[in-house]
Amino acid sequence: MQALAEDFLFSLRHERGQAEHTQRTYKALLDKFVHWAESRGIQSWTHVQLPQLTEFLQHECDRKLADAPKESQAKLSPSSLYLQIAALRAFFRWAETEKHLPANPAENLSLPRRWKRLPKSLAKADVDQILKPLPVSEPADLCDQAILELAYASGLRLAELRNLRLEQLHLEAGFVTIIGKGNKERIVPVGKFAVAALNRYLEVARPKLVSPKSPANVFLTRRGTAFAHVTMWTHIKQRVRRAGVDRHVTPHMLRHSFATHLLEHGADLRVIQELLGHSSISTTEIYTHVAGQRLKDVHAEHHPRAKFPARPAKATANDT
């Protein structure tokens, strides 16, 4: 069972071009199912039918979360259940298409309703405070500054920042080429502050971080290696703390802030979709809930029937 799951994951990454994060997530979810199946004596995917799938999902819904406190009664969230079902459906669809299995027992599994959470963005004042350069800057500090400036200026995902290579920079022209989810390429503008931070890092700091074995990644650690996911996340959190911003800030919040602030200043939603690399406009539309007041103001200012007519003044004794 594990071998076929590995074949699916290989196809997911190298044939379908899915993101590395998606592959890791699906691997963890499929490993969980394989472990459960083997504990019940199921040794082959051909022995898995709809009753076994529903039994496993019920088991997942009923079990106590592994990392929850002893007194906690928390159970699997709808979002986690959604991902588990999505992974099983994707695997069985692939296995049937590739003729590894005669039928798809997961085709009748329905996905639970998943509520969309509004993206959390930063206020402009918080962004300015985070991006304020440090008075004394070591090479690693200049690297962090360039990462933060580019993250906010261009709305890049953490994986896109980590994997960005020198040949993708076109700073004189003011843009970078990004390889996003599904190996899709897009061109993203870079503002003057981010260009300045990147140029300073490339000229002053990066040469001091490079080692003989360093890759062509733009951003390097103190050891001259490419950033791991957790390492870059940690650097950003530490920089936020040093800036004195007293709230939990994630790298994705800079991406959310990029989109929200663009929308608040009148940018077209389709343009924001292109800049973020969303395949569907429905993914981008969630930002309209965050910037709703700005849209109401634009509508009130520009639509000919948006403004309420002035109420007539009340009659007074002098008018009679």
C-alpha positions in Angstrom: 0.0 0.0 0.0 2.8 2.4 0.9 4.5 1.8 -2.5 1.5 2.8 -4.5 1.0 5.8 -2.3 4.6 6.8 -3.1 4.0 6.5 -6.8 1.0 8.8 -6.5 3.0 11.4 -4.6 5.8 11.2 -7.2 3.2 11.8 -9.9 1.7 14.7 -7.9 5.0 16.5 -7.7 6.8 15.7 -11.0 4.0 15.2 -13.5 1.2 17.4 -12.2 3.6 20.1 -10.9 1.9 20.4 -7.5 3.6 22.4 -4.8 6.0 20.7 -2.4 3.8 21.7 0.5 0.8 19.9 -1.1 2.9 16.8 -1.6 4.0 16.8 2.1 0.4 17.3 3.2 -1.0 14.5 1.1 1.9 12.2 2.2 1.1 12.7 5.9 -2.7 12.2 5.2 -2.2 9.0 3.2 0.4 7.6 5.6 -2.3 8.1 8.3 -4.8 6.0 6.3 -2.3 3.3 5.5 -1.3 2.9 9.2 -5.0 2.7 10.1 -5.7 0.1 7.4 -2.8 -2.1 8.3 -3.8 -2.1 11.9 -7.1 -3.7 10.8 -5.4 -6.3 8.6 -6.0 -4.5 5.2 -2.9 -5.3 3.1 -4.0 -4.0 -0.3 -5.7 -1.0 -1.8 -8.1 -3.4 -3.7 -9.5 -4.4 -0.3 -10.5 -0.8 0.4 -14.1 0.0 -0.3 -16.5 2.7 0.7 -17.4 1.1 4.1 -13.7 1.0 5.0 -13.3 4.7 4.0 -16.3 5.8 6.0 -15.1 3.8 9.0 -11.7 5.4 8.8 -13.2 8.9 8.6 -15.5 8.2 11.6 -12.4 7.0 13.5 -10.7 10.3 12.6 -13.7 12.4 13.8 -14.0 10.5 17.1 -10.4 10.3 18.1 -8.8 12.8 20.5 -6.2 15.0 18.9 -2.6 13.8 19.5 -1.2 17.2 20.6 -4.2 18.3 22.6 -4.0 18.7 26.4 -5.3 15.8 28.5 -8.4 17.7 29.6 -9.2 18.9 26.1 -12.2 17.5 24.3 -11.2 19.0 20.9 -11.8 16.8 17.9 -10.8 17.0 14.3 -11.8 20.3 12.7 -13.9 20.4 9.5 -10.9 21.8 7.6 -8.7 18.9 8.6 -11.5 16.4 7.6 -11.9 18.2 4.3 -8.1 17.7 3.6 -8.2 14.1 4.5 -11.1 13.4 2.2 -9.6 15.4 -0.6 -6.3 13.4 -0.3 -8.2 10.1 -0.5 -10.3 11.2 -3.4 -7.2 12.5 -5.3 -5.3 9.2 -4.7 -8.2 6.9 -5.8 -9.0 9.1 -8.8 -5.3 8.8 -9.9 -5.2 5.0 -9.1 -8.3 4.3 -11.3 -7.0 6.5 -14.1 -3.6 4.8 -14.1 -5.4 1.3 -14.0 -3.8 0.4 -10.7 -7.4 -0.1 -9.3 -10.5 -1.3 -11.1 -12.8 1.3 -9.6 -12.7 4.4 -7.4 -14.4 3.7 -4.0 -13.9 7.3 -2.9 -16.0 8.9 -5.7 -19.1 9.0 -3.5 -17.3 10.6 -0.5 -18.7 14.1 -0.1 -16.6 17.0 1.1 -17.8 18.7 4.2 -18.7 22.4 4.0 -15.5 24.4 4.7 -16.0 27.9 5.9 -13.5 30.4 4.4 -11.6 32.3 7.1 -10.9 35.9 6.3 -7.2 36.6 5.8 -5.5 38.5 8.5 -3.6 41.5 7.3 -1.5 44.2 9.0 -2.2 47.8 9.4 -0.1 50.2 7.3 1.6 51.5 10.5 2.6 48.0 11.5 4.1 47.3 8.1 6.1 50.5 8.2 7.4 49.6 11.7 8.4 46.1 10.6 10.1 47.4 7.4 12.0 50.1 9.2 15.7 49.3 8.7 17.8 48.4 11.7 20.4 51.0 12.8 23.3 48.4 12.7 22.9 45.8 10.0 24.9 42.5 9.8 24.8 40.5 6.5 21.9 38.4 8.0 20.0 41.5 8.9 20.3 42.9 5.4 19.0 39.5 4.1 16.0 39.6 6.4 15.3 43.2 5.4 15.3 42.2 1.7 13.0 39.3 2.4 10.5 41.4 4.2 10.6 44.2 1.7 10.1 41.8 -1.2 7.4 39.8 0.6 5.3 42.9 1.1 6.1 44.6 -2.2 5.2 41.6 -4.4 3.0 39.4 -2.2 5.2 36.3 -2.6 4.5 33.0 -0.8 7.1 31.8 1.6 8.1 28.9 -0.8 8.5 31.4 -3.6 10.8 33.6 -1.5 12.8 30.5 -0.4 13.2 29.2 -4.0 13.8 32.6 -5.7 17.0 32.4 -7.8 19.3 35.1 -9.0 18.3 34.7 -12.7 14.7 35.5 -11.7 15.6 39.0 -10.6 15.2 41.8 -13.1 15.7 44.7 -10.7 16.7 47.3 -13.3 13.4 46.7 -15.0 11.6 46.6 -11.7 10.2 43.0 -11.7 10.8 39.4 -10.8 9.7 36.2 -12.5 8.1 33.8 -10.1 7.6 30.0 -10.4 4.4 29.5 -8.3 2.0 26.6 -7.6 1.7 24.1 -10.4 5.0 25.4 -11.9 3.1 28.4 -13.3 5.3 31.4 -14.1 4.2 34.9 -13.5 5.8 38.3 -13.6 5.5 40.5 -10.5 6.5 44.1 -10.2 8.9 45.2 -7.4 8.6 48.6 -5.7 11.6 51.0 -5.3 12.0 50.3 -1.6 12.2 46.5 -2.2 14.6 47.1 -5.2 16.9 49.2 -3.0 16.9 46.6 -0.2 17.6 43.8 -2.6 20.5 45.8 -4.3 22.0 46.6 -0.9 21.8 42.9 0.2 23.2 41.6 -3.1 26.1 44.1 -3.2 27.0 44.2 0.5 25.7 41.2 2.4 25.3 38.2 0.0 29.0 38.0 -1.0 29.8 37.6 2.7 27.3 34.7 3.1 28.3 32.8 0.0 30.3 29.6 0.4 31.8 27.3 -2.3 28.8 25.1 -2.1 26.1 27.8 -2.0 23.2 27.5 -4.4 22.0 30.2 -6.7 19.2 31.1 -4.4 18.8 34.8 -3.8 18.5 34.5 0.0 21.1 32.6 2.0 21.5 31.7 5.6 24.6 32.5 7.7 26.0 29.1 6.6 25.6 30.0 3.0 22.8 27.5 2.4 19.3 28.0 1.1 16.6 28.7 3.7 14.5 25.9 5.0 10.8 26.6 5.5 11.0 26.8 9.3 14.2 28.8 9.3 12.8 31.6 7.1 9.6 31.6 9.1 11.7 32.0 12.3 13.7 34.8 10.9 10.6 36.8 10.0 9.1 36.2 13.5 12.3 37.4 15.2 12.5 40.5 13.0 8.9 41.4 13.9 9.7 41.1 17.6 12.8 43.3 17.2 10.6 45.8 15.4 8.4 46.0 18.5 5.2 44.8 16.8 3.2 43.2 19.6 1.1 40.6 17.6 1.5 37.2 16.0 2.8 37.8 12.5 3.2 35.1 9.9 4.9 35.3 6.5 1.5 34.9 4.8 0.2 37.9 6.6 2.6 40.1 4.5 1.1 38.5 1.4 -2.4 39.2 2.7 -1.4 42.8 3.6 -0.1 43.2 0.0 -3.4 42.2 -1.5 -5.6 44.0 1.0 -3.7 47.3 0.7 -3.8 47.1 -3.1 -7.6 46.6 -3.0 -8.1 49.4 -0.5 -6.3 51.8 -2.9 -8.5 50.9 -5.8 -6.6 48.1 -7.6 -8.6 45.9 -9.9 -9.4 42.4 -8.5 -8.3 40.7 -11.7 -4.9 42.4 -11.4 -4.5 41.3 -7.8 -5.4 37.7 -8.9 -2.6 37.8 -11.5 -0.1 39.3 -9.0 -0.9 36.6 -6.4 -0.8 33.8 -8.9 -4.4 32.6 -8.0 -5.8 30.2 -10.6 -9.4 31.2 -9.7 -10.8 34.6 -9.1 -12.9 33.1 -6.3 -9.7 32.7 -4.2 -9.0 36.4 -4.6 -12.5 37.5 -3.9 -12.1 36.8 -0.2 -10.1 40.0 0.1 -13.2 42.0 -0.8 -14.6 41.1 2.6 -11.5 42.6 4.3 -11.5 45.7 2.2 -15.3 46.0 2.0 -15.5 49.5 3.4 -13.1 50.8 0.7 -15.3 49.3 -2.0 -18.4 50.9 -0.5 -16.7 54.3 -0.5 -15.7 53.9 -4.2 -19.2 52.9 -5.1 -20.7 55.8 -3.2 -18.3 58.2 -5.0 -18.6 57.0 -8.5 -22.0 55.3 -9.1 -24.7 57.8 -10.2 -27.4 56.2 -8.1 -25.3 55.4 -5.0 -25.9 58.6 -3.1 -29.0 59.0 -1.1 -31.0 62.1 -1.9 -30.9 64.9 0.6 -33.9 65.0 2.9 -36.1 68.1 2.7 -35.8 70.5 5.6 -38.5 70.4 8.2 -41.0 73.2 8.0 -40.8 75.9 10.7 -43.2 78.4 12.0 -41.7 81.1 9.8 -42.4 79.1 6.6 -46.2 79.2 7.3 
